[in-house]
Amino acid sequence: STTLTIKPNTGVSATISGSSSSAILELNGADYVTIDGSASGSTSRDLTIQNTSTSFLGAGSTVVWVAITL
């Protein structure tokens, strides 16, 4: 099992930003994904993921969309 960790570099406050009518990150059937917002290994919040879209589809646009594959 291979893992993917999304986190800012040590000492960096990072932003992932974009405009999407669905999601900025779409995890469809993905396993072993960790989004860790700490740049220091603590409980700090150094990562911002932002969707600037004003479009609404269904329940609206989102930042992280997690789905399963059947």
All heavy atoms as a GROMACS GRO file, in nm:
protein
  487
    1SER      N    1   0.084  -0.118   0.000
    1SER     CA    2   0.000   0.000   0.000
    1SER      C    3   0.089   0.125   0.000
    1SER      O    4   0.168   0.146   0.090
    1SER     CB    5  -0.093   0.000   0.119
    1SER     OG    6  -0.019  -0.007   0.239
    2THR      N    7   0.074   0.205  -0.100
    2THR     CA    8   0.149   0.330  -0.113
    2THR      C    9   0.067   0.443  -0.053
    2THR      O   10  -0.054   0.450  -0.072
    2THR     CB   11   0.177   0.359  -0.262
    2THR    OG1   12   0.247   0.247  -0.317
    2THR    CG2   13   0.260   0.483  -0.278
    3THR      N   14   0.133   0.532   0.018
    3THR     CA   15   0.062   0.643   0.081
    3THR      C   16   0.096   0.775   0.012
    3THR      O   17   0.202   0.791  -0.046
    3THR     CB   18   0.099   0.655   0.230
    3THR    OG1   19   0.239   0.683   0.241
    3THR    CG2   20   0.067   0.529   0.305
    4LEU      N   21   0.002   0.866   0.019
    4LEU     CA   22   0.021   1.003  -0.030
    4LEU      C   23  -0.011   1.096   0.085
    4LEU      O   24  -0.118   1.089   0.144
    4LEU     CB   25  -0.074   1.033  -0.147
    4LEU     CG   26  -0.082   1.180  -0.191
    4LEU    CD1   27   0.051   1.225  -0.250
    4LEU    CD2   28  -0.195   1.200  -0.289
    5THR      N   29   0.086   1.182   0.119
    5THR     CA   30   0.065   1.282   0.223
    5THR      C   31   0.078   1.420   0.163
    5THR      O   32   0.177   1.450   0.096
    5THR     CB   33   0.167   1.266   0.338
    5THR    OG1   34   0.154   1.134   0.392
    5THR    CG2   35   0.143   1.368   0.447
    6ILE      N   36  -0.024   1.503   0.184
    6ILE     CA   37  -0.023   1.641   0.136
    6ILE      C   38  -0.003   1.729   0.258
    6ILE      O   39  -0.087   1.729   0.349
    6ILE     CB   40  -0.155   1.675   0.064
    6ILE    CG1   41  -0.177   1.582  -0.054
    6ILE    CG2   42  -0.158   1.821   0.022
    6ILE    CD1   43  -0.314   1.587  -0.114
    7LYS      N   44   0.111   1.801   0.263
    7LYS     CA   45   0.139   1.887   0.377
    7LYS      C   46   0.238   1.994   0.335
    7LYS      O   47   0.315   1.975   0.242
    7LYS     CB   48   0.190   1.809   0.497
    7LYS     CG   49   0.326   1.746   0.480
    7LYS     CD   50   0.370   1.670   0.604
    7LYS     CE   51   0.393   1.767   0.715
    7LYS     NZ   52   0.387   1.716   0.848
    8PRO      N   53   0.238   2.108   0.405
    8PRO     CA   54   0.334   2.214   0.373
    8PRO      C   55   0.474   2.177   0.422
    8PRO      O   56   0.490   2.095   0.513
    8PRO     CB   57   0.280   2.335   0.448
    8PRO     CG   58   0.199   2.279   0.559
    8PRO     CD   59   0.146   2.148   0.510
    9ASN      N   60   0.574   2.237   0.359
    9ASN     CA   61   0.712   2.217   0.401
    9ASN      C   62   0.733   2.278   0.540
    9ASN      O   63   0.659   2.368   0.582
    9ASN     CB   64   0.806   2.282   0.299
    9ASN     CG   65   0.938   2.213   0.290
    9ASN    OD1   66   0.965   2.118   0.362
    9ASN    ND2   67   1.022   2.260   0.200
   10THR      N   68   0.832   2.234   0.610
   10THR     CA   69   0.861   2.284   0.745
   10THR      C   70   0.876   2.435   0.745
   10THR      O   71   0.950   2.491   0.663
   10THR     CB   72   0.990   2.219   0.799
   10THR    OG1   73   0.973   2.078   0.798
   10THR    CG2   74   1.018   2.265   0.940
   11GLY      N   75   0.803   2.502   0.832
   11GLY     CA   76   0.812   2.646   0.847
   11GLY      C   77   0.739   2.727   0.742
   11GLY      O   78   0.751   2.848   0.737
   12VAL      N   79   0.660   2.663   0.657
   12VAL     CA   80   0.590   2.731   0.548
   12VAL      C   81   0.440   2.732   0.573
   12VAL      O   82   0.383   2.630   0.610
   12VAL     CB   83   0.619   2.662   0.412
   12VAL    CG1   84   0.537   2.722   0.301
   12VAL    CG2   85   0.767   2.667   0.380
   13SER      N   86   0.377   2.846   0.552
   13SER     CA   87   0.231   2.853   0.549
   13SER      C   88   0.192   2.851   0.402
   13SER      O   89   0.221   2.945   0.329
   13SER     CB   90   0.181   2.981   0.616
   13SER     OG   91   0.203   2.976   0.754
   14ALA      N   92   0.129   2.743   0.358
   14ALA     CA   93   0.100   2.722   0.216
   14ALA      C   94  -0.049   2.732   0.188
   14ALA      O   95  -0.133   2.706   0.275
   14ALA     CB   96   0.151   2.586   0.173
   15THR      N   97  -0.081   2.768   0.062
   15THR     CA   98  -0.219   2.775   0.017
   15THR      C   99  -0.234   2.702  -0.116
   15THR      O  100  -0.153   2.723  -0.207
   15THR     CB  101  -0.265   2.921  -0.001
   15THR    OG1  102  -0.254   2.988   0.124
   15THR    CG2  103  -0.408   2.928  -0.049
   16ILE      N  104  -0.334   2.616  -0.123
   16ILE     CA  105  -0.376   2.555  -0.249
   16ILE      C  106  -0.508   2.622  -0.281
   16ILE      O  107  -0.604   2.609  -0.206
   16ILE     CB  108  -0.393   2.403  -0.237
   16ILE    CG1  109  -0.261   2.337  -0.196
   16ILE    CG2  110  -0.447   2.344  -0.367
   16ILE    CD1  111  -0.275   2.190  -0.159
   17SER      N  112  -0.514   2.695  -0.391
   17SER     CA  113  -0.632   2.775  -0.421
   17SER      C  114  -0.667   2.762  -0.568
   17SER      O  115  -0.580   2.748  -0.654
   17SER     CB  116  -0.604   2.921  -0.387
   17SER     OG  117  -0.716   3.001  -0.416
   18GLY      N  118  -0.795   2.768  -0.597
   18GLY     CA  119  -0.841   2.764  -0.734
   18GLY      C  120  -0.991   2.787  -0.738
   18GLY      O  121  -1.056   2.801  -0.634
   19SER      N  122  -1.043   2.790  -0.858
   19SER     CA  123  -1.186   2.809  -0.877
   19SER      C  124  -1.239   2.690  -0.957
   19SER      O  125  -1.200   2.669  -1.071
   19SER     CB  126  -1.213   2.939  -0.953
   19SER     OG  127  -1.351   2.956  -0.974
   20SER      N  128  -1.325   2.611  -0.894
   20SER     CA  129  -1.382   2.493  -0.959
   20SER      C  130  -1.528   2.478  -0.918
   20SER      O  131  -1.562   2.496  -0.801
   20SER     CB  132  -1.304   2.368  -0.916
   20SER     OG  133  -1.369   2.252  -0.965
   21SER      N  134  -1.611   2.444  -1.013
   21SER     CA  135  -1.753   2.423  -0.982
   21SER      C  136  -1.775   2.289  -0.913
   21SER      O  137  -1.884   2.262  -0.864
   21SER     CB  138  -1.839   2.433  -1.108
   21SER     OG  139  -1.798   2.335  -1.201
   22SER      N  140  -1.672   2.203  -0.909
   22SER     CA  141  -1.686   2.076  -0.838
   22SER      C  142  -1.598   2.076  -0.713
   22SER      O  143  -1.648   2.088  -0.603
   22SER     CB  144  -1.654   1.958  -0.929
   22SER     OG  145  -1.522   1.969  -0.981
   23ALA      N  146  -1.465   2.063  -0.730
   23ALA     CA  147  -1.377   2.056  -0.613
   23ALA      C  148  -1.234   2.091  -0.652
   23ALA      O  149  -1.196   2.077  -0.768
   23ALA     CB  150  -1.379   1.917  -0.552
   24ILE      N  151  -1.156   2.135  -0.556
   24ILE     CA  152  -1.014   2.162  -0.579
   24ILE      C  153  -0.937   2.031  -0.578
   24ILE      O  154  -0.852   2.007  -0.663
   24ILE     CB  155  -0.959   2.259  -0.472
   24ILE    CG1  156  -1.031   2.393  -0.481
   24ILE    CG2  157  -0.809   2.279  -0.488
   24ILE    CD1  158  -1.022   2.464  -0.615
   25LEU      N  159  -0.964   1.944  -0.485
   25LEU     CA  160  -0.904   1.810  -0.482
   25LEU      C  161  -1.016   1.708  -0.491
   25LEU      O  162  -1.108   1.707  -0.409
   25LEU     CB  163  -0.828   1.787  -0.350
   25LEU     CG  164  -0.709   1.877  -0.321
   25LEU    CD1  165  -0.656   1.849  -0.181
   25LEU    CD2  166  -0.601   1.857  -0.424
   26GLU      N  167  -1.009   1.620  -0.592
   26GLU     CA  168  -1.107   1.513  -0.606
   26GLU      C  169  -1.037   1.380  -0.582
   26GLU      O  170  -0.947   1.342  -0.656
   26GLU     CB  171  -1.169   1.515  -0.746
   26GLU     CG  172  -1.255   1.637  -0.772
   26GLU     CD  173  -1.328   1.632  -0.905
   26GLU    OE1  174  -1.355   1.522  -0.956
   26GLU    OE2  175  -1.356   1.740  -0.959
   27LEU      N  176  -1.077   1.314  -0.476
   27LEU     CA  177  -1.020   1.184  -0.439
   27LEU      C  178  -1.125   1.078  -0.467
   27LEU      O  179  -1.209   1.049  -0.383
   27LEU     CB  180  -0.977   1.184  -0.293
   27LEU     CG  181  -0.880   1.296  -0.251
   27LEU    CD1  182  -0.857   1.294  -0.101
   27LEU    CD2  183  -0.750   1.285  -0.328
   28ASN      N  184  -1.120   1.020  -0.584
   28ASN     CA  185  -1.220   0.922  -0.627
   28ASN      C  186  -1.159   0.783  -0.618
   28ASN      O  187  -1.078   0.744  -0.701
   28ASN     CB  188  -1.266   0.952  -0.770
   28ASN     CG  189  -1.384   0.866  -0.811
   28ASN    OD1  190  -1.425   0.778  -0.737
   28ASN    ND2  191  -1.438   0.892  -0.927
   29GLY      N  192  -1.198   0.710  -0.517
   29GLY     CA  193  -1.147   0.575  -0.498
   29GLY      C  194  -1.005   0.571  -0.444
   29GLY      O  195  -0.940   0.468  -0.450
   30ALA      N  196  -0.957   0.683  -0.393
   30ALA     CA  197  -0.820   0.688  -0.341
   30ALA      C  198  -0.814   0.629  -0.200
   30ALA      O  199  -0.902   0.652  -0.119
   30ALA     CB  200  -0.771   0.832  -0.340
   31ASP      N  201  -0.709   0.554  -0.176
   31ASP     CA  202  -0.684   0.499  -0.043
   31ASP      C  203  -0.552   0.555   0.009
   31ASP      O  204  -0.465   0.596  -0.068
   31ASP     CB  205  -0.673   0.346  -0.048
   31ASP     CG  206  -0.805   0.279  -0.081
   31ASP    OD1  207  -0.909   0.328  -0.035
   31ASP    OD2  208  -0.803   0.178  -0.153
   32TYR      N  209  -0.538   0.556   0.138
   32TYR     CA  210  -0.413   0.593   0.204
   32TYR      C  211  -0.370   0.736   0.173
   32TYR      O  212  -0.252   0.763   0.146
   32TYR     CB  213  -0.301   0.494   0.168
   32TYR     CG  214  -0.340   0.350   0.191
   32TYR    CD1  215  -0.369   0.267   0.084
   32TYR    CD2  216  -0.352   0.300   0.320
   32TYR    CE1  217  -0.406   0.135   0.105
   32TYR    CE2  218  -0.390   0.169   0.342
   32TYR     CZ  219  -0.417   0.087   0.234
   32TYR     OH  220  -0.456  -0.043   0.256
   33VAL      N  221  -0.464   0.830   0.174
   33VAL     CA  222  -0.434   0.971   0.152
   33VAL      C  223  -0.447   1.045   0.285
   33VAL      O  224  -0.547   1.029   0.355
   33VAL     CB  225  -0.529   1.034   0.048
   33VAL    CG1  226  -0.502   1.183   0.033
   33VAL    CG2  227  -0.515   0.963  -0.085
   34THR      N  228  -0.346   1.124   0.318
   34THR     CA  229  -0.348   1.205   0.439
   34THR      C  230  -0.327   1.350   0.402
   34THR      O  231  -0.234   1.382   0.328
   34THR     CB  232  -0.235   1.163   0.537
   34THR    OG1  233  -0.252   1.025   0.570
   34THR    CG2  234  -0.236   1.247   0.663
   35ILE      N  235  -0.416   1.437   0.449
   35ILE     CA  236  -0.396   1.581   0.435
   35ILE      C  237  -0.360   1.632   0.574
   35ILE      O  238  -0.443   1.631   0.664
   35ILE     CB  239  -0.522   1.652   0.379
   35ILE    CG1  240  -0.558   1.595   0.242
   35ILE    CG2  241  -0.499   1.803   0.372
   35ILE    CD1  242  -0.688   1.646   0.185
   36ASP      N  243  -0.233   1.671   0.589
   36ASP     CA  244  -0.180   1.714   0.718
   36ASP      C  245  -0.144   1.861   0.705
   36ASP      O  246  -0.048   1.897   0.637
   36ASP     CB  247  -0.057   1.630   0.754
   36ASP     CG  248   0.008   1.671   0.885
   36ASP    OD1  249  -0.034   1.772   0.945
   36ASP    OD2  250   0.101   1.602   0.926
   37GLY      N  251  -0.218   1.948   0.769
   37GLY     CA  252  -0.198   2.091   0.754
   37GLY      C  253  -0.088   2.150   0.838
   37GLY      O  254  -0.062   2.270   0.833
   38SER      N  255  -0.017   2.069   0.916
   38SER     CA  256   0.087   2.121   1.003
   38SER      C  257   0.222   2.123   0.933
   38SER      O  258   0.265   2.024   0.874
   38SER     CB  259   0.098   2.035   1.129
   38SER     OG  260   0.210   2.076   1.205
   39ALA      N  261   0.291   2.236   0.944
   39ALA     CA  262   0.426   2.248   0.888
   39ALA      C  263   0.531   2.220   0.994
   39ALA      O  264   0.650   2.224   0.966
   39ALA     CB  265   0.448   2.388   0.831
   40SER      N  266   0.488   2.187   1.115
   40SER     CA  267   0.584   2.167   1.223
   40SER      C  268   0.565   2.034   1.297
   40SER      O  269   0.630   2.011   1.398
   40SER     CB  270   0.574   2.282   1.323
   40SER     OG  271   0.445   2.282   1.384
   41GLY      N  272   0.474   1.950   1.248
   41GLY     CA  273   0.449   1.823   1.316
   41GLY      C  274   0.363   1.836   1.440
   41GLY      O  275   0.351   1.743   1.518
   42SER      N  276   0.302   1.953   1.458
   42SER     CA  277   0.217   1.976   1.575
   42SER      C  278   0.071   1.982   1.529
   42SER      O  279   0.036   1.924   1.427
   42SER     CB  280   0.256   2.108   1.642
   42SER     OG  281   0.227   2.217   1.557
   43THR      N  282  -0.011   2.053   1.600
   43THR     CA  283  -0.151   2.071   1.561
   43THR      C  284  -0.173   2.206   1.493
   43THR      O  285  -0.286   2.252   1.483
   43THR     CB  286  -0.244   2.058   1.683
   43THR    OG1  287  -0.206   2.156   1.780
   43THR    CG2  288  -0.236   1.919   1.744
   44SER      N  289  -0.064   2.270   1.448
   44SER     CA  290  -0.078   2.401   1.382
   44SER      C  291  -0.154   2.386   1.250
   44SER      O  292  -0.161   2.277   1.192
   44SER     CB  293   0.060   2.462   1.356
   44SER     OG  294   0.134   2.381   1.268
   45ARG      N  295  -0.209   2.494   1.204
   45ARG     CA  296  -0.287   2.494   1.079
   45ARG      C  297  -0.215   2.582   0.978
   45ARG      O  298  -0.243   2.700   0.963
   45ARG     CB  299  -0.428   2.547   1.107
   45ARG     CG  300  -0.504   2.457   1.201
   45ARG     CD  301  -0.641   2.512   1.231
   45ARG     NE  302  -0.714   2.424   1.318
   45ARG     CZ  303  -0.839   2.441   1.352
   45ARG    NH1  304  -0.906   2.544   1.306
   45ARG    NH2  305  -0.899   2.356   1.431
   46ASP      N  306  -0.120   2.522   0.906
   46ASP     CA  307  -0.034   2.596   0.815
   46ASP      C  308  -0.070   2.575   0.668
   46ASP      O  309  -0.006   2.632   0.581
   46ASP     CB  310   0.112   2.555   0.837
   46ASP     CG  311   0.154   2.577   0.982
   46ASP    OD1  312   0.140   2.691   1.030
   46ASP    OD2  313   0.200   2.481   1.046
   47LEU      N  314  -0.169   2.491   0.641
   47LEU     CA  315  -0.211   2.465   0.503
   47LEU      C  316  -0.355   2.511   0.486
   47LEU      O  317  -0.444   2.473   0.563
   47LEU     CB  318  -0.202   2.316   0.471
   47LEU     CG  319  -0.254   2.273   0.334
   47LEU    CD1  320  -0.172   2.337   0.222
   47LEU    CD2  321  -0.250   2.122   0.321
   48THR      N  322  -0.378   2.594   0.384
   48THR     CA  323  -0.512   2.639   0.350
   48THR      C  324  -0.546   2.584   0.212
   48THR      O  325  -0.467   2.597   0.119
   48THR     CB  326  -0.520   2.793   0.346
   48THR    OG1  327  -0.486   2.843   0.475
   48THR    CG2  328  -0.659   2.842   0.307
   49ILE      N  329  -0.663   2.522   0.200
   49ILE     CA  330  -0.714   2.478   0.070
   49ILE      C  331  -0.842   2.556   0.048
   49ILE      O  332  -0.935   2.548   0.128
   49ILE     CB  333  -0.740   2.326   0.067
   49ILE    CG1  334  -0.614   2.250   0.108
   49ILE    CG2  335  -0.786   2.284  -0.072
   49ILE    CD1  336  -0.636   2.101   0.125
   50GLN      N  337  -0.846   2.633  -0.062
   50GLN     CA  338  -0.956   2.728  -0.083
   50GLN      C  339  -1.014   2.713  -0.223
   50GLN      O  340  -0.940   2.708  -0.321
   50GLN     CB  341  -0.903   2.870  -0.064
   50GLN     CG  342  -1.004   2.978  -0.085
   50GLN     CD  343  -0.943   3.116  -0.067
   50GLN    OE1  344  -0.824   3.136  -0.090
   50GLN    NE2  345  -1.023   3.212  -0.026
   51ASN      N  346  -1.147   2.707  -0.229
   51ASN     CA  347  -1.218   2.708  -0.357
   51ASN      C  348  -1.287   2.844  -0.369
   51ASN      O  349  -1.375   2.877  -0.291
   51ASN     CB  350  -1.320   2.595  -0.364
   51ASN     CG  351  -1.379   2.580  -0.502
   51ASN    OD1  352  -1.365   2.666  -0.587
   51ASN    ND2  353  -1.445   2.467  -0.526
   52THR      N  354  -1.246   2.922  -0.467
   52THR     CA  355  -1.299   3.057  -0.483
   52THR      C  356  -1.420   3.064  -0.576
   52THR      O  357  -1.470   3.172  -0.604
   52THR     CB  358  -1.189   3.152  -0.537
   52THR    OG1  359  -1.146   3.104  -0.665
   52THR    CG2  360  -1.072   3.159  -0.440
   53SER      N  361  -1.468   2.949  -0.621
   53SER     CA  362  -1.581   2.946  -0.713
   53SER      C  363  -1.709   2.995  -0.647
   53SER      O  364  -1.735   2.968  -0.529
   53SER     CB  365  -1.604   2.803  -0.764
   53SER     OG  366  -1.721   2.797  -0.843
   54THR      N  367  -1.789   3.067  -0.722
   54THR     CA  368  -1.920   3.109  -0.675
   54THR      C  369  -2.030   3.029  -0.744
   54THR      O  370  -2.147   3.057  -0.729
   54THR     CB  371  -1.943   3.259  -0.701
   54THR    OG1  372  -1.928   3.286  -0.839
   54THR    CG2  373  -1.844   3.342  -0.620
   55SER      N  374  -1.991   2.929  -0.824
   55SER     CA  375  -2.084   2.843  -0.895
   55SER      C  376  -2.138   2.736  -0.802
   55SER      O  377  -2.067   2.686  -0.715
   55SER     CB  378  -2.014   2.776  -1.013
   55SER     OG  379  -2.097   2.683  -1.075
   56PHE      N  380  -2.264   2.699  -0.820
   56PHE     CA  381  -2.323   2.595  -0.739
   56PHE      C  382  -2.382   2.487  -0.827
   56PHE      O  383  -2.470   2.512  -0.908
   56PHE     CB  384  -2.432   2.651  -0.648
   56PHE     CG  385  -2.377   2.740  -0.540
   56PHE    CD1  386  -2.380   2.877  -0.555
   56PHE    CD2  387  -2.320   2.685  -0.427
   56PHE    CE1  388  -2.328   2.959  -0.456
   56PHE    CE2  389  -2.268   2.765  -0.328
   56PHE     CZ  390  -2.272   2.903  -0.343
   57LEU      N  391  -2.331   2.364  -0.813
   57LEU     CA  392  -2.386   2.246  -0.880
   57LEU      C  393  -2.438   2.152  -0.771
   57LEU      O  394  -2.362   2.111  -0.685
   57LEU     CB  395  -2.280   2.174  -0.961
   57LEU     CG  396  -2.226   2.247  -1.084
   57LEU    CD1  397  -2.114   2.166  -1.147
   57LEU    CD2  398  -2.336   2.268  -1.186
   58GLY      N  399  -2.562   2.119  -0.775
   58GLY     CA  400  -2.615   2.031  -0.672
   58GLY      C  401  -2.603   2.095  -0.535
   58GLY      O  402  -2.661   2.197  -0.507
   59ALA      N  403  -2.522   2.035  -0.449
   59ALA     CA  404  -2.503   2.087  -0.314
   59ALA      C  405  -2.400   2.199  -0.311
   59ALA      O  406  -2.374   2.256  -0.206
   59ALA     CB  407  -2.458   1.974  -0.221
   60GLY      N  408  -2.338   2.231  -0.423
   60GLY     CA  409  -2.241   2.340  -0.428
   60GLY      C  410  -2.099   2.291  -0.451
   60GLY      O  411  -2.071   2.173  -0.446
   61SER      N  412  -2.013   2.385  -0.478
   61SER     CA  413  -1.874   2.351  -0.498
   61SER      C  414  -1.809   2.325  -0.362
   61SER      O  415  -1.856   2.369  -0.259
   61SER     CB  416  -1.802   2.463  -0.573
   61SER     OG  417  -1.819   2.585  -0.506
   62THR      N  418  -1.699   2.252  -0.366
   62THR     CA  419  -1.636   2.212  -0.242
   62THR      C  420  -1.485   2.221  -0.253
   62THR      O  421  -1.431   2.253  -0.359
   62THR     CB  422  -1.680   2.068  -0.205
   62THR    OG1  423  -1.634   2.038  -0.075
   62THR    CG2  424  -1.627   1.967  -0.303
   63VAL      N  425  -1.416   2.195  -0.146
   63VAL     CA  426  -1.270   2.199  -0.145
   63VAL      C  427  -1.216   2.060  -0.171
   63VAL      O  428  -1.141   2.037  -0.265
   63VAL     CB  429  -1.218   2.256  -0.011
   63VAL    CG1  430  -1.067   2.246  -0.004
   63VAL    CG2  431  -1.262   2.400   0.005
   64VAL      N  432  -1.252   1.964  -0.089
   64VAL     CA  433  -1.206   1.825  -0.106
   64VAL      C  434  -1.328   1.737  -0.127
   64VAL      O  435  -1.419   1.734  -0.045
   64VAL     CB  436  -1.126   1.776   0.016
   64VAL    CG1  437  -1.081   1.632  -0.003
   64VAL    CG2  438  -1.005   1.867   0.040
   65TRP      N  439  -1.328   1.663  -0.236
   65TRP     CA  440  -1.438   1.574  -0.269
   65TRP      C  441  -1.386   1.431  -0.258
   65TRP      O  442  -1.295   1.391  -0.329
   65TRP     CB  443  -1.485   1.602  -0.410
   65TRP     CG  444  -1.599   1.519  -0.461
   65TRP    CD1  445  -1.653   1.408  -0.407
   65TRP    CD2  446  -1.669   1.543  -0.582
   65TRP    NE1  447  -1.755   1.362  -0.485
   65TRP    CE2  448  -1.767   1.443  -0.595
   65TRP    CE3  449  -1.660   1.638  -0.681
   65TRP    CZ2  450  -1.853   1.436  -0.702
   65TRP    CZ3  451  -1.747   1.632  -0.788
   65TRP    CH2  452  -1.844   1.533  -0.798
   66VAL      N  453  -1.442   1.354  -0.166
   66VAL     CA  454  -1.401   1.217  -0.145
   66VAL      C  455  -1.513   1.127  -0.193
   66VAL      O  456  -1.628   1.141  -0.150
   66VAL     CB  457  -1.369   1.190   0.004
   66VAL    CG1  458  -1.328   1.044   0.025
   66VAL    CG2  459  -1.261   1.284   0.054
   67ALA      N  460  -1.481   1.035  -0.284
   67ALA     CA  461  -1.582   0.945  -0.338
   67ALA      C  462  -1.526   0.802  -0.341
   67ALA      O  463  -1.405   0.784  -0.341
   67ALA     CB  464  -1.621   0.988  -0.479
   68ILE      N  465  -1.614   0.707  -0.344
   68ILE     CA  466  -1.571   0.568  -0.356
   68ILE      C  467  -1.606   0.517  -0.494
   68ILE      O  468  -1.699   0.564  -0.558
   68ILE     CB  469  -1.636   0.479  -0.248
   68ILE    CG1  470  -1.789   0.481  -0.260
   68ILE    CG2  471  -1.593   0.522  -0.110
   68ILE    CD1  472  -1.856   0.377  -0.173
   69THR      N  473  -1.529   0.423  -0.540
   69THR     CA  474  -1.555   0.360  -0.668
   69THR      C  475  -1.622   0.227  -0.641
   69THR      O  476  -1.569   0.144  -0.566
   69THR     CB  477  -1.424   0.339  -0.746
   69THR    OG1  478  -1.360   0.465  -0.761
   69THR    CG2  479  -1.450   0.278  -0.881
   70LEU      N  480  -1.739   0.208  -0.699
   70LEU     CA  481  -1.811   0.082  -0.677
   70LEU      C  482  -1.782  -0.016  -0.786
   70LEU      O  483  -1.751   0.011  -0.895
   70LEU     CB  484  -1.962   0.108  -0.671
   70LEU     CG  485  -2.005   0.202  -0.558
   70LEU    CD1  486  -2.153   0.228  -0.568
   70LEU    CD2  487  -1.972   0.139  -0.424
   0.00000   0.00000   0.00000
